[in-house]
Amino acid sequence: MTKPLEREISGALVAGEAGIQDEGPHPVDRHVGLRIRMRRKEAGVSQERLAEALGITFQQVQKYERGANRVSASKLWEIARALKTTVTYFYEGLGDQDANPPAAGGQDFLLSAEGLELMSAFPRIPQVALRRKLVDLVRAVADEA
């Protein structure tokens, strides 16, 4: 009799051989990648500089940030050290995947240059009323589009 893990692995191999298409990066991998990119931008570190600190190529950093490649536990530890944060930072906001799947559109936006710029600038607006008006403006423009 095979062990449960072996059955699961065998099932995955059979499913892959049957031609079942992968739906892209796993939501957790995308979330961790997004958090890597957000922290890197907050710290003012380029992909090239982070890659150099990790001993990898900047293309690999790009793949991590997109969630295209999974980040190993040891590499996530190195990334956290290079970006002066904790490993848990990369999982913040993840929540329960079954009860609350992440909105792909929101993550895609935050991965864009505009999303990162807005995310960085918005909290620096000291007036709460002005921030609220900006949210209302964006909502109105989006509703018209």
Kinemage of the C-alpha trace (Angstrom):
@kinemage 1
@onewidth
@group {chain A} dominant
@subgroup {mainchain}
@vectorlist {calphas} color= white
{ca met a 1} P 0.000 0.000 0.000
{ca thr a 2} L 1.318 3.448 -0.875
{ca lys a 3} L 1.593 6.256 1.626
{ca pro a 4} L -0.927 9.161 1.335
{ca leu a 5} L 1.742 11.570 0.090
{ca glu a 6} L 2.816 9.138 -2.605
{ca arg a 7} L -0.786 8.791 -3.769
{ca glu a 8} L -1.147 12.552 -3.923
{ca ile a 9} L 2.053 12.911 -5.910
{ca ser a 10} L 1.041 10.054 -8.187
{ca gly a 11} L -2.359 11.653 -8.716
{ca ala a 12} L -0.719 14.965 -9.613
{ca leu a 13} L 1.563 13.243 -12.099
{ca val a 14} L -1.334 11.394 -13.692
{ca ala a 15} L -3.383 14.594 -13.873
{ca gly a 16} L -0.463 16.387 -15.548
{ca glu a 17} L -0.059 13.586 -18.062
{ca ala a 18} L -3.779 13.748 -18.844
{ca gly a 19} L -3.294 17.273 -20.190
{ca ile a 20} L -4.931 19.262 -17.400
{ca gln a 21} L -3.729 22.826 -17.848
{ca asp a 22} L -2.185 24.789 -15.009
{ca glu a 23} L -4.152 27.926 -14.162
{ca gly a 24} L -1.051 30.048 -13.602
{ca pro a 25} L 0.711 30.933 -10.364
{ca his a 26} L -0.823 29.742 -7.110
{ca pro a 27} L -2.551 32.623 -5.241
{ca val a 28} L -0.141 32.264 -2.309
{ca asp a 29} L 2.872 32.496 -4.636
{ca arg a 30} L 1.372 35.610 -6.230
{ca his a 31} L 0.716 37.141 -2.805
{ca val a 32} L 4.258 36.466 -1.568
{ca gly a 33} L 5.679 37.840 -4.825
{ca leu a 34} L 3.552 40.962 -4.521
{ca arg a 35} L 4.739 41.480 -0.960
{ca ile a 36} L 8.379 41.038 -2.060
{ca arg a 37} L 7.902 43.693 -4.714
{ca met a 38} L 6.077 46.040 -2.339
{ca arg a 39} L 8.791 45.751 0.320
{ca arg a 40} L 11.562 46.136 -2.253
{ca lys a 41} L 9.948 49.327 -3.562
{ca glu a 42} L 9.350 50.649 -0.018
{ca ala a 43} L 13.024 50.064 0.765
{ca gly a 44} L 14.090 51.792 -2.467
{ca val a 45} L 15.972 48.723 -3.672
{ca ser a 46} L 16.200 47.878 -7.374
{ca gln a 47} L 15.657 44.363 -8.682
{ca glu a 48} L 19.305 44.331 -9.684
{ca arg a 49} L 20.511 45.278 -6.206
{ca leu a 50} L 18.274 42.685 -4.538
{ca ala a 51} L 19.425 40.037 -6.998
{ca glu a 52} L 23.057 40.857 -6.276
{ca ala a 53} L 22.464 40.587 -2.522
{ca leu a 54} L 20.823 37.186 -3.046
{ca gly a 55} L 23.353 35.865 -5.545
{ca ile a 56} L 20.745 35.401 -8.286
{ca thr a 57} L 19.806 37.171 -11.524
{ca phe a 58} L 17.392 40.089 -11.617
{ca gln a 59} L 15.242 37.985 -13.952
{ca gln a 60} L 14.823 35.495 -11.112
{ca val a 61} L 13.715 38.338 -8.828
{ca gln a 62} L 11.159 39.306 -11.496
{ca lys a 63} L 9.850 35.733 -11.588
{ca tyr a 64} L 9.558 35.660 -7.794
{ca glu a 65} L 7.675 38.969 -7.803
{ca arg a 66} L 5.207 37.757 -10.452
{ca gly a 67} L 4.709 34.478 -8.636
{ca ala a 68} L 5.911 32.637 -11.737
{ca asn a 69} L 8.577 30.889 -9.641
{ca arg a 70} L 8.011 29.804 -6.069
{ca val a 71} L 10.352 31.180 -3.442
{ca ser a 72} L 11.998 28.509 -1.300
{ca ala a 73} L 11.973 28.924 2.474
{ca ser a 74} L 15.717 29.584 2.570
{ca lys a 75} L 15.517 32.158 -0.242
{ca leu a 76} L 12.569 33.913 1.450
{ca trp a 77} L 14.688 34.104 4.595
{ca glu a 78} L 17.499 35.723 2.578
{ca ile a 79} L 15.052 38.141 0.916
{ca ala a 80} L 13.661 39.155 4.307
{ca arg a 81} L 17.175 39.832 5.603
{ca ala a 82} L 18.151 41.790 2.469
{ca leu a 83} L 14.990 43.914 2.686
{ca lys a 84} L 15.252 44.324 6.488
{ca thr a 85} L 11.927 42.744 7.347
{ca thr a 86} L 10.574 39.507 8.768
{ca val a 87} L 9.560 36.426 6.812
{ca thr a 88} L 6.012 36.828 8.172
{ca tyr a 89} L 5.765 40.199 6.380
{ca phe a 90} L 5.415 38.352 3.089
{ca tyr a 91} L 2.360 36.441 4.335
{ca glu a 92} L 0.542 39.393 5.938
{ca gly a 93} L -2.935 39.925 4.543
{ca leu a 94} L -3.108 36.438 3.129
{ca gly a 95} L -5.943 35.240 5.341
{ca asp a 96} L -7.904 32.062 4.761
{ca gln a 97} L -7.622 31.193 1.058
{ca asp a 98} L -10.801 29.081 1.021
{ca ala a 99} L -13.012 31.656 2.698
{ca asn a 100} L -11.498 34.747 1.134
{ca pro a 101} L -9.665 34.207 -2.183
{ca pro a 102} L -7.532 37.178 -3.203
{ca ala a 103} L -8.902 39.405 -5.921
{ca ala a 104} L -6.664 38.869 -8.939
{ca gly a 105} L -7.509 42.314 -10.336
{ca gly a 106} L -6.382 44.026 -7.151
{ca gln a 107} L -3.120 42.109 -7.059
{ca asp a 108} L -2.488 42.808 -10.731
{ca phe a 109} L -3.039 46.505 -10.084
{ca leu a 110} L -0.693 46.527 -7.105
{ca leu a 111} L 1.947 44.801 -9.221
{ca ser a 112} L 1.759 47.592 -11.807
{ca ala a 113} L 3.989 50.654 -11.658
{ca glu a 114} L 0.945 52.905 -11.152
{ca gly a 115} L -0.416 50.756 -8.357
{ca leu a 116} L 2.879 50.756 -6.501
{ca glu a 117} L 3.236 54.505 -6.932
{ca leu a 118} L -0.285 55.154 -5.645
{ca met a 119} L 0.209 52.735 -2.768
{ca ser a 120} L 3.370 54.576 -1.778
{ca ala a 121} L 2.016 58.129 -2.190
{ca phe a 122} L -1.536 57.792 -0.858
{ca pro a 123} L -0.676 57.279 2.841
{ca arg a 124} L 1.559 60.370 2.729
{ca ile a 125} L -1.516 62.589 2.208
{ca pro a 126} L -2.105 63.847 5.748
{ca gln a 127} L -5.707 65.055 5.326
{ca val a 128} L -8.221 62.223 5.713
{ca ala a 129} L -10.916 64.267 3.931
{ca leu a 130} L -8.657 64.791 0.914
{ca arg a 131} L -7.855 61.065 0.729
{ca arg a 132} L -11.601 60.327 0.846
{ca lys a 133} L -12.228 62.799 -1.999
{ca leu a 134} L -9.518 61.121 -4.082
{ca val a 135} L -11.164 57.725 -3.546
{ca asp a 136} L -14.515 59.233 -4.572
{ca leu a 137} L -12.897 60.783 -7.675
{ca val a 138} L -11.338 57.476 -8.752
{ca arg a 139} L -14.631 55.662 -8.191
{ca ala a 140} L -16.514 58.272 -10.277
{ca val a 141} L -13.996 58.061 -13.134
{ca ala a 142} L -14.096 54.254 -13.048
{ca asp a 143} L -17.907 54.224 -13.107
{ca glu a 144} L -17.911 56.449 -16.212
{ca ala a 145} L -15.374 54.241 -18.010
